[in-house]
Amino acid sequence: MAEAMAPALADPTAEEAMLYEHARGFERARSGAIAVHFHLSKLKEHNRQPHFVRIAARAFDTLITEHDAALYVLANCDLVLIGRDVRVGAVDPVVIKLRALFSNDPLTSGDGDDPSAVFATWYDFADLNDYTRFIGLTRKLAAKAEELQRAGSVSPLRPEATRGAALTPAHLPGITERLQMVAVGELIRQQTAFDVAGSKILFREHFVAMSELRKRIAKDVNLFASPWLFQYLTGFVDKRVLIAMAGTFMSGIKEPISINLNMSSVASREFRRFHDCVGPFARKVVIEMQMIDVFSDMNGFFRARDWLQQEGYRVLIDGLSPLSLQFFDPSLLAADFVKINWSADLEAEVGSQNPAHMRETIARTGPDKIILGRVELEKSLKWGLTVGIHQFQGYFVDRLFRAMAEKQIL
């Protein structure tokens, strides 16, 4: 069966384009393949919030892991599951979860006025009519995504930073060359980690505003399309930051600082120069490492951690979520700090969890080692306090800190 040419999307990483190509791949072997289109775009507006859609998408994690299947999150908030040998009985539990998540919406109860507003549409690719209809649907979705992109429209599920051509190895030489010419020091921002129990500053995190850096070195490239290429690129950013920070007179810094680094950057020549400049003030420096980086090379992390702590630095593991603590004991890493990042799309799930397990994990790790990051709202801070956390970081904390400073509480 011949198909028309795929639409030439300006953004090849768009979910719609990848879904279209995935569906075309079943053309010569349709038997056993299915697709399920979940019409979340027909939910009421208050139920189409990005964090609800992301929670819905995570309901498919086990199904995707155990089967030859993939899930696509579309710009209009719809979800599409596609794969081979995926039994109806395996999908039904997920459908039940999604209906429960959106149980207050007419779409899931069939109470709406629109008879065409069905929650999900199934396609059996063994049926030529089903497959043809699905190919037509995905082609239209891909064309619509291209139209929106050309018009400059940004989906709430795809922030501005993720627009543009996907980062590839071919982009790296030009990006790294432009990076050498950028005054990175101008892009270094600060955010305070604060101990509300002791009314004291833990440290001031120094980080590069990647959205601003992207505008200067790669405004038409989605730097986050490939996690591993992005990590490779941040290695170059680390070195520029270390060079800029090495010029800081550490004895003049009243509060400790923290710097985000890849593990490989700790072994770099630039870090050695930074270390020489820090001298006896290493205790004022916290080195933050991402959990994904740590897990990719545990032995390398243990070596880096031991050396850093021996030299007086403190080590922080970043990138944990409240839910991840149900499956991982952070105390095993023997870091000085562990940063749990609050995320709004976890609110519904966290709110339903018994906090006893969280309190136990925090007590075992040590309350003085736990920091709740990305605290943007008061409710996030209140949640942290209920489970025994007293160290926080985020924009709400910044406002709280400024208010306390103005009232001379600090």
C-alpha positions as CSV (number, residue, x, y, z in Angstrom):
1,M,0.0,0.0,0.0
2,A,1.6,3.2,-1.1
3,E,1.5,6.2,1.2
4,A,2.0,9.9,0.5
5,M,5.3,11.5,1.5
6,A,5.6,12.3,5.1
7,P,5.1,16.0,6.0
8,A,8.5,17.8,6.2
9,L,8.4,18.9,9.8
10,A,10.6,21.7,10.8
11,D,11.1,20.0,14.2
12,P,12.0,16.3,13.6
13,T,11.7,15.6,17.3
14,A,8.0,16.4,17.4
15,E,6.0,13.5,18.9
16,E,3.5,13.7,16.0
17,A,6.2,13.2,13.4
18,M,7.8,10.2,15.3
19,L,4.3,8.7,15.7
20,Y,3.6,9.0,12.0
21,E,6.9,7.3,11.1
22,H,6.4,4.6,13.7
23,A,2.9,3.8,12.3
24,R,4.3,3.6,8.7
25,G,6.8,1.0,10.0
26,F,3.9,-1.5,10.4
27,E,2.9,-1.2,6.7
28,R,4.4,-4.6,5.6
29,A,3.7,-6.5,8.9
30,R,0.4,-5.3,10.3
31,S,-0.6,-8.5,12.1
32,G,-0.6,-8.2,15.9
33,A,-0.1,-4.5,15.9
34,I,-2.5,-2.1,17.6
35,A,-2.8,1.6,18.5
36,V,-5.0,3.2,21.2
37,H,-5.7,6.9,20.9
38,F,-6.7,8.5,24.2
39,H,-8.6,11.8,23.5
40,L,-7.5,13.8,26.5
41,S,-7.8,16.9,24.4
42,K,-11.6,16.5,24.9
43,L,-11.3,16.8,28.6
44,K,-12.5,19.9,30.4
45,E,-9.8,22.6,30.4
46,H,-9.0,22.3,34.1
47,N,-8.3,18.6,33.5
48,R,-5.9,19.2,30.6
49,Q,-3.3,20.8,32.8
50,P,0.3,19.7,31.8
51,H,1.0,18.0,35.1
52,F,-2.2,15.9,34.8
53,V,-1.2,14.8,31.4
54,R,2.2,13.8,32.6
55,I,0.8,11.8,35.4
56,A,-1.5,10.0,32.9
57,A,1.5,9.3,30.7
58,R,3.4,7.7,33.6
59,A,0.5,5.2,34.1
60,F,1.9,3.5,31.0
61,D,5.4,2.9,32.3
62,T,5.0,-0.7,33.3
63,L,3.1,-1.6,30.2
64,I,5.7,-0.1,27.9
65,T,8.5,-1.8,29.8
66,E,6.9,-5.2,29.5
67,H,5.7,-5.0,25.9
68,D,7.0,-3.9,22.5
69,A,5.1,-0.6,22.7
70,A,5.6,3.1,22.8
71,L,3.6,6.1,24.1
72,Y,3.4,9.4,22.4
73,V,2.3,12.6,24.2
74,L,0.9,15.0,21.6
75,A,0.9,18.7,21.6
76,N,-2.9,18.8,22.0
77,C,-2.6,16.6,25.2
78,D,-3.8,13.4,23.5
79,L,-1.9,10.2,24.3
80,V,-1.3,7.5,21.7
81,L,-0.1,4.0,22.6
82,I,1.2,1.9,19.7
83,G,2.9,-1.5,19.6
84,R,2.8,-5.1,18.6
85,D,1.5,-8.1,20.6
86,V,0.0,-5.8,23.3
87,R,-3.0,-7.6,24.7
88,V,-6.3,-5.8,25.4
89,G,-6.1,-7.3,29.0
90,A,-2.7,-5.5,29.5
91,V,-4.1,-2.1,28.4
92,D,-7.4,-2.3,30.4
93,P,-5.8,-1.7,33.8
94,V,-4.2,1.5,32.5
95,V,-7.5,2.6,31.0
96,I,-9.1,2.1,34.4
97,K,-6.4,4.2,36.1
98,L,-6.9,7.0,33.6
99,R,-10.7,7.0,34.0
100,A,-10.1,7.1,37.8
101,L,-7.7,10.0,37.4
102,F,-10.3,12.0,35.4
103,S,-13.3,10.6,37.1
104,N,-14.9,14.0,37.5
105,D,-14.9,14.7,33.8
106,P,-17.9,14.0,31.6
107,L,-15.6,12.4,29.0
108,T,-14.8,9.4,31.2
109,S,-18.4,8.9,32.4
110,G,-20.1,9.3,29.0
111,D,-22.3,12.2,30.5
112,G,-21.2,14.7,27.9
113,D,-23.5,16.2,25.3
114,D,-21.2,15.3,22.4
115,P,-21.9,11.7,21.3
116,S,-18.6,11.6,19.4
117,A,-16.6,12.5,22.6
118,V,-15.2,9.0,23.3
119,F,-12.4,8.6,25.8
120,A,-10.3,6.2,23.7
121,T,-10.3,4.8,20.1
122,W,-8.7,1.4,19.4
123,Y,-7.1,0.5,16.0
124,D,-6.3,-3.1,15.0
125,F,-3.7,-2.8,12.3
126,A,-4.6,-6.3,11.0
127,D,-7.7,-4.6,9.7
128,L,-6.7,-2.6,6.6
129,N,-9.5,-0.1,7.2
130,D,-8.3,0.5,10.8
131,Y,-4.7,0.9,9.7
132,T,-5.6,3.3,6.8
133,R,-7.7,5.4,9.2
134,F,-4.8,5.6,11.7
135,I,-2.2,6.5,9.1
136,G,-4.5,9.3,7.9
137,L,-5.0,10.5,11.5
138,T,-1.3,10.6,12.3
139,R,-0.6,12.4,9.0
140,K,-3.1,15.1,9.9
141,L,-1.6,15.4,13.5
142,A,1.9,15.8,12.1
143,A,0.8,18.4,9.6
144,K,-1.1,20.3,12.4
145,A,2.0,20.2,14.6
146,E,4.1,21.7,11.7
147,E,1.5,24.4,11.2
148,L,1.5,25.3,14.9
149,Q,5.3,25.4,14.9
150,R,5.5,27.7,11.9
151,A,3.0,30.0,13.6
152,G,5.2,30.1,16.7
153,S,2.7,28.4,18.9
154,V,4.2,26.5,21.9
155,S,2.4,23.6,23.5
156,P,2.2,23.8,27.4
157,L,3.8,20.3,27.3
158,R,6.7,21.6,25.2
159,P,8.3,24.6,26.8
160,E,10.2,27.1,24.6
161,A,13.6,25.6,25.6
162,T,12.7,22.3,23.8
163,R,11.9,23.9,20.4
164,G,14.1,23.7,17.4
165,A,16.1,21.1,15.6
166,A,17.2,18.1,17.8
167,L,20.7,18.4,19.1
168,T,23.0,16.0,17.1
169,P,26.8,15.4,17.1
170,A,27.0,17.6,14.0
171,H,25.9,20.6,16.1
172,L,28.6,20.2,18.8
173,P,31.6,21.7,17.1
174,G,29.8,24.9,16.3
175,I,28.1,25.2,19.7
176,T,31.3,24.5,21.6
177,E,33.2,27.1,19.5
178,R,30.6,29.7,20.2
179,L,30.6,28.7,23.9
180,Q,34.3,29.7,24.1
181,M,33.4,33.2,23.0
182,V,30.6,33.7,25.5
183,A,31.2,35.4,28.8
184,V,29.7,32.6,30.9
185,G,30.2,34.6,34.1
186,E,27.5,37.0,33.0
187,L,25.0,34.0,32.9
188,I,25.8,32.6,36.3
189,R,22.8,33.0,38.6
190,Q,22.3,32.3,42.3
191,Q,19.6,30.6,44.4
192,T,19.7,30.2,48.1
193,A,19.2,26.9,50.0
194,F,17.7,27.8,53.3
195,D,17.3,26.1,56.7
196,V,13.9,27.4,58.0
197,A,14.4,25.6,61.4
198,G,17.7,27.3,62.1
199,S,16.9,30.5,60.1
200,K,20.2,30.2,58.3
201,I,21.6,29.9,54.8
202,L,22.9,26.5,53.8
203,F,24.6,27.7,50.6
204,R,24.0,29.8,47.5
205,E,23.8,27.6,44.4
206,H,25.6,29.1,41.4
207,F,24.3,27.9,38.1
208,V,24.2,28.9,34.4
209,A,20.8,30.0,33.0
210,M,20.7,27.5,30.2
211,S,17.8,29.2,28.5
212,E,19.8,32.4,28.2
213,L,22.9,30.5,27.1
214,R,20.9,28.7,24.4
215,K,19.8,32.0,23.0
216,R,23.5,33.0,22.6
217,I,25.0,29.8,21.3
218,A,22.2,27.7,19.7
219,K,18.8,29.5,19.6
220,D,17.5,27.2,16.8
221,V,18.6,23.9,18.5
222,N,16.7,21.9,21.1
223,L,19.6,21.3,23.5
224,F,17.5,18.9,25.6
225,A,16.5,16.5,22.8
226,S,19.3,14.0,23.6
227,P,20.1,13.6,27.4
228,W,23.6,12.2,26.7
229,L,24.6,14.9,24.1
230,F,23.3,17.5,26.5
231,Q,25.4,16.0,29.3
232,Y,28.4,16.0,27.0
233,L,27.7,19.7,26.2
234,T,27.4,20.6,29.9
235,G,30.9,19.3,30.4
236,F,32.1,22.2,28.4
237,V,29.8,24.6,30.3
238,D,31.2,23.2,33.6
239,K,34.8,24.1,32.5
240,R,33.8,27.6,31.7
241,V,32.0,28.0,35.0
242,L,35.0,26.6,36.9
243,I,37.3,29.1,35.2
244,A,35.0,32.0,36.1
245,M,34.5,30.8,39.7
246,A,38.3,30.2,40.1
247,G,38.7,34.0,40.0
248,T,36.4,34.4,43.1
249,F,38.2,35.3,46.3
250,M,36.9,32.5,48.5
251,S,37.9,34.1,51.8
252,G,35.5,37.0,51.0
253,I,32.5,34.7,50.7
254,K,30.4,34.7,53.8
255,E,28.1,31.8,53.0
256,P,28.9,28.5,51.4
257,I,28.3,28.1,47.7
258,S,27.3,25.2,45.5
259,I,28.2,24.3,41.9
260,N,26.6,21.8,39.6
261,L,29.2,19.6,37.9
262,N,29.3,16.4,35.9
263,M,31.4,13.7,37.5
264,S,33.8,13.9,34.7
265,S,34.3,17.6,35.4
266,V,35.6,16.8,38.9
267,A,38.6,15.0,37.3
268,S,39.2,17.8,34.8
269,R,42.2,20.2,34.6
270,E,39.9,23.1,35.2
271,F,38.6,21.7,38.5
272,R,42.2,21.2,39.6
273,R,42.9,24.9,39.0
274,F,39.7,25.7,40.8
275,H,40.8,23.5,43.7
276,D,44.1,25.3,43.9
277,C,42.3,28.6,44.1
278,V,39.9,27.4,46.8
279,G,42.7,26.2,49.0
280,P,41.6,26.0,52.7
281,F,38.1,27.2,51.9
282,A,36.9,23.9,50.4
283,R,34.4,23.5,53.2
284,K,32.6,26.5,51.8
285,V,32.0,24.6,48.5
286,V,29.2,22.1,47.8
287,I,29.6,20.0,44.7
288,E,26.2,19.0,43.2
289,M,25.9,15.9,41.0
290,Q,22.9,14.7,39.1
291,M,21.4,11.3,40.1
292,I,21.4,10.2,36.5
293,D,25.1,10.9,36.3
294,V,25.8,9.0,39.5
295,F,23.9,5.9,38.4
296,S,25.7,5.8,35.1
297,D,29.0,5.2,36.9
298,M,28.6,4.3,40.5
299,N,32.3,3.3,41.0
300,G,33.3,6.6,39.5
301,F,31.0,8.4,41.8
302,F,32.4,6.7,44.9
303,R,35.9,7.6,43.9
304,A,34.9,11.3,43.2
305,R,32.9,11.5,46.4
306,D,35.7,10.1,48.6
307,W,38.3,12.5,47.1
308,L,36.0,15.5,47.4
309,Q,35.1,14.8,51.0
310,Q,38.7,14.1,51.9
311,E,39.7,17.5,50.5
312,G,37.0,19.2,52.5
313,Y,34.2,19.6,49.9
314,R,30.7,18.6,50.6
315,V,28.8,16.4,48.0
316,L,25.2,16.8,47.1
317,I,23.1,14.4,45.0
318,D,20.5,16.2,42.9
319,G,17.6,14.9,40.8
320,L,15.5,12.8,43.2
321,S,11.7,13.0,43.4
322,P,9.5,12.3,46.4
323,L,8.2,9.2,44.8
324,S,11.6,7.8,43.9
325,L,12.4,7.5,47.6
326,Q,9.9,4.7,47.8
327,F,12.3,2.6,45.7
328,F,15.8,4.0,46.5
329,D,17.5,4.6,49.9
330,P,19.6,7.8,49.4
331,S,21.6,7.1,52.6
332,L,23.5,4.4,50.7
333,L,25.3,7.1,48.7
334,A,26.8,8.6,51.9
335,A,26.6,12.1,50.4
336,D,26.5,15.2,52.6
337,F,23.2,16.4,51.1
338,V,20.4,14.9,49.0
339,K,18.1,17.2,47.1
340,I,14.6,16.0,46.4
341,N,12.9,18.0,43.7
342,W,9.3,18.9,44.2
343,S,7.2,18.7,41.0
344,A,3.6,19.9,40.6
345,D,2.7,16.8,38.6
346,L,3.4,14.6,41.6
347,E,1.1,16.5,43.8
348,A,-1.9,14.2,43.3
349,E,0.1,11.1,43.8
350,V,2.1,12.3,46.8
351,G,-1.0,13.6,48.4
352,S,-2.5,10.1,48.3
353,Q,0.6,8.5,49.9
354,N,0.9,7.8,53.6
355,P,3.8,10.1,54.7
356,A,5.0,7.5,57.2
357,H,7.4,6.0,54.7
358,M,8.8,9.4,53.7
359,R,9.4,10.3,57.3
360,E,11.2,7.0,57.9
361,T,13.4,7.6,54.8
362,I,14.2,11.1,55.9
363,A,15.0,10.0,59.4
364,R,17.3,7.3,58.1
365,T,19.1,9.6,55.7
366,G,19.2,12.4,58.3
367,P,17.0,15.5,58.2
368,D,20.1,17.7,58.1
369,K,21.0,16.1,54.8
370,I,17.7,16.4,53.0
371,I,16.8,19.5,50.9
372,L,13.5,19.9,49.1
373,G,14.2,21.8,45.9
374,R,12.0,23.5,43.3
375,V,9.8,24.9,46.1
376,E,7.7,27.4,44.1
377,L,4.6,27.5,46.2
378,E,3.9,27.6,50.0
379,K,2.1,24.2,49.8
380,S,5.4,22.5,48.7
381,L,7.1,23.9,51.7
382,K,4.3,22.9,54.0
383,W,4.4,19.3,52.6
384,G,8.1,19.1,53.3
385,L,7.6,20.3,56.9
386,T,4.9,17.6,57.4
387,V,7.4,14.8,56.5
388,G,10.3,16.2,58.5
389,I,12.2,18.3,56.0
390,H,13.4,21.7,57.2
391,Q,15.9,22.7,54.4
392,F,14.4,24.2,51.2
393,Q,15.3,25.8,47.9
394,G,13.2,27.4,45.2
395,Y,11.6,30.7,44.2
396,F,9.1,30.6,47.1
397,V,12.1,30.2,49.4
398,D,13.8,33.2,47.8
399,R,10.8,35.3,48.5
400,L,10.6,34.0,52.1
401,F,14.3,34.7,52.6
402,R,14.0,38.3,51.2
403,A,11.0,38.9,53.5
404,M,12.9,37.7,56.5
405,A,15.9,39.8,55.6
406,E,13.8,42.9,55.2
407,K,12.3,42.3,58.6
408,Q,15.8,41.7,60.0
409,I,14.7,38.3,61.2
410,L,18.0,36.8,59.9
